[in-house]
Amino acid sequence: METSKLKTADAPESKEAGELAATIAGGEPFTMVGRGALVDLGRMVRAVLTFDIPGDLVECGVWRGGASFLMADLLRRAEATDRKVWLFDSFEGLPPPRPVDGPAALAYVQNTDSPDYYDNCRASLEEVRRTAAELGVAAYTEVIKGWFEQTLPLFRERLGPIAILRIDGDWYSSVRCCLENLLDQVVEGGLVVVDDYYAFDGCRLAVHEFFSERQLTYALESVTGLPAD
Ligand SMILES: C[S@@+](CC[C@H](N)C(=O)[O-])C[C@H]1O[C@@H](n2cnc3c(N)ncnc32)[C@H](O)[C@@H]1O
């Protein structure tokens, strides 16, 4: 876990570190993604901008939008007006898990009193739009409501090249759907984040099955240690 990498209260070592801390502080109240993973996400966006890796940034499974807002705020600070962040979500919460998703997924939906239940990850589209406006990143975001199975085939052409694809849909069918529809559009040098790889069996299965079917040999890298932060 890399939770102590960057604390907003620490004196920033540089202007860039200070900006990243401020960006994270803006998005953090609206995300369940841990601090270490947010820091890494920020660094990925910076790398895409620094090395001029073409394409938009996409998050599938945004909940209240915080991780997407972090990406959008870094675009805003860099005045990267030729790019935006696409936010895909049902805004109706998670679909029901299936046995393939594994015991942790099945336990999650039964444990509705858990502080990690978050009303089955249900968030409000209006709230996400409002927060984007309040954080000053509305012009850098495009929010698409609906089930991935319907929205991704419809929007993938409009999306074009993808520099960062952040998949955070938890279950097997959602993760597979994102890979099937969007992975081919991730450009050379682009980055793919699979948030739930260490959390849920079905997510891992979707990745391995898809890679195996397509004979993809991409190396997986844990950016936050085991389990994912
Ligand atoms: C764990 S939450 C995402 C967390 C978020 N990335 C954050 O920063 O806190 C999972 C999200 O995926 C969405 N989701 C999962 N499967 C989906 C599907 N098939 N279609 C649309 N949305 C889906 C849920 O609505 C939920 O908001």
The ligand as an ORCA input file, in Angstrom:
! r2SCAN-3c Opt
* xyz 0 1
  C     -17.025      0.542     -7.393
  S     -18.052      1.656     -8.207
  C     -16.922      2.742     -9.035
  C     -16.089      3.556     -8.120
  C     -15.548      4.821     -8.754
  N     -14.635      4.565     -9.826
  C     -14.911      5.743     -7.749
  O     -14.032      6.532     -8.146
  O     -15.297      5.713     -6.581
  C     -18.644      0.684     -9.534
  C     -19.528      1.467    -10.494
  O     -19.704      0.687    -11.668
  C     -21.002      0.887    -12.164
  N     -21.299     -0.282    -13.021
  C     -20.941     -1.580    -12.818
  N     -21.327     -2.365    -13.819
  C     -21.928     -1.544    -14.725
  C     -22.516     -1.765    -16.007
  N     -22.578     -2.983    -16.558
  N     -23.018     -0.704    -16.653
  C     -22.977      0.553    -16.100
  N     -22.434      0.813    -14.887
  C     -21.915     -0.217    -14.197
  C     -21.869      1.034    -10.921
  O     -23.034      1.776    -11.181
  C     -20.920      1.754     -9.960
  O     -21.114      3.155     -9.958
*
